Amino acid sequence: MDTWAQPGNGVRLEWGAEGVTALGDACAVLVVVDVLPFCTTVDLVTARGGRVLPVRWRDERGVAEARAAGAVVAGEKAWTLRPSSVTDIPSGTLLALPSPNGATLTAAAAATGAHVLAGCLRNASAVAVKALELAAGRPVGVIPAGERWGIDLLGEGRNFGPLRPCVEDQLGAGAIVAALDRHGRTLSAEAALAATAYAGTDVAQALRTCSSGRELAAAGHPGDVELAAQTDVSTTAPTLRGKTLEAE
């Protein structure tokens, strides 16, 4: 028995790339949760009829391939990784979105052969419903991305450091687990703890005052935090089809 795969539970949860490795072979569906900002931006783009091509962080070859596929690379126009930059993105846009956490984990999750969804607070219930549909009775794994020490999204960045479990992804994962729980799926202890944290937290206040939220606000982007804190305002369940995340 693989203890680290949390056997015997319909909903399982583990953090970051190591979590993908632990749960990937045991789960039919992996839900990547990167609330600030990747999965929130993905939700906004796909809800408007766009598609997102996840690109691993600092992957120049991936960026070149995205351009060759006709994608607009985030940062080359007005659209960036920031949620507030894509609220008016035109339907039909294919946006290549590099990120050190959400995009990189999406690619890793896809390599396991599981169905992959991008979840956040905005689409928690919709993603839970889609995950159950795709799982068809098999386990669902929820992967809060966390942050990496040493990554500066607003500058040049440095090498990847160790995982920093973060408030926003704990709450986003907890919202999705809570929605799965409402459908009667058994929860691992790790998943249940995230759901309990979500149920007992003022989500908007937590996102404003957590380290990631403060970082964005200090950089002049408090609106991104407000967009990310909105819960169950979207009916979109971004699903990886081939190499792109699309509305479901």
QUINORTA-V662596 format. One line per field, one symbol per residue. ss: DSSP state (H for helix, E for strand, L for the rest). phi: phi as a letter, one per 40 degrees, with the letter a starting at -180 (. if undefined). A space follows every 50 residues. Layout:
# QUINORTA-V662596
ss=???
phi=???
This chain:
# QUINORTA-V662596
ss=LLHHHLLLLLEEELLHHHHHHHHLLLLLEEEEELLLLHHHHHHHHHHLLL EEEEEELLLHHHHHHHHHLLLEELLLLLLLLLHHHHLLLLLLLEEEEEEL LHHHHHHHHHLLLLEEEEELLLLHHHHHHHHHHHHLLLLEEEEELLEELL LLLLLLLLLLLLEELLHHHHHHHHHHHHHHHLLLLLELHHHHHHHHHHHL LLHHHHHHHLHHHHHHHHLLLHHHHHHHHLLLLLLLLLEEELLEEELL
phi=.cdccfcgbcbbaacgccccccbdcbbcbbbcbbcbbdcccddcccccgc bbbcbdcgcccccccccccgcccdgcbccbccdccbcbccdgcbbcbcac bcccccccccccgccbbbbaccbdcccccccccccfgccbbbbccgbbdg cbccbcgbccbccbdbdccdcccccccccccccgccbcdccccccccccb bcccccccbcdccccccccgbcccccccccbfcbbcbcbcbgbbcbcb
